[in-house]
Amino acid sequence: QVQLVQSGGGLVQAGGSLRLSCAASGYIFSINTMAWYRQAPGKQRELVAVLTSGGTTTYVDSVKGRFTISRDNAKNTVYLQMNSLKPEDTAVYYCNIATWDVHYWGQGTQVTVSS
C-alpha cells in the first residue's frame, strides 16, 4: 500500500515563505493528477493547486502568483512552494495523487501564518 508522507509547514510571519513536500513511499502507476488541498477551521476543504500528468498547472485565484506546484518524478515527490504568505493561508494542507481509480492522500500538515 503506497503512502504519501508530507513534510514542511509550520509557523511563519505574513510575507514569508514555506515549502511543503509530499513523498510517495512507492511507485504509483498511471498518475492522472497531483494536487494540494487545504482546510481552514470551520471551512470546507479547498483545492489549491493541481499539476496534471501533462504538466499543466491550475491554481485557485487566491494563490495565483504566490504558490507554485511542482514535482520530482525521480523522487516520487510533489512540492508546494508558498511565497508571500498571508494570514488567510492558514490551514491544514493535504497532498493528493490521483490515478484513474485511486486517490492517495497525505496525512496533512499545519501551516500557520501570523500577521
Secondary structure as GFF3:
##gff-version 3
##sequence-region A 1 115
A	DSSP	beta_strand	4	7	.	.	.	ID=ss1
A	DSSP	beta_strand	10	13	.	.	.	ID=ss2
A	DSSP	beta_strand	18	24	.	.	.	ID=ss3
A	DSSP	beta_strand	33	39	.	.	.	ID=ss4
A	DSSP	beta_strand	46	52	.	.	.	ID=ss5
A	DSSP	beta_strand	57	59	.	.	.	ID=ss6
A	DSSP	three_ten_helix	61	63	.	.	.	ID=ss7
A	DSSP	beta_strand	67	72	.	.	.	ID=ss8
A	DSSP	three_ten_helix	73	75	.	.	.	ID=ss9
A	DSSP	beta_strand	77	82	.	.	.	ID=ss10
A	DSSP	three_ten_helix	87	89	.	.	.	ID=ss11
A	DSSP	beta_strand	91	98	.	.	.	ID=ss12
A	DSSP	beta_strand	103	105	.	.	.	ID=ss13
A	DSSP	beta_strand	109	114	.	.	.	ID=ss14
###
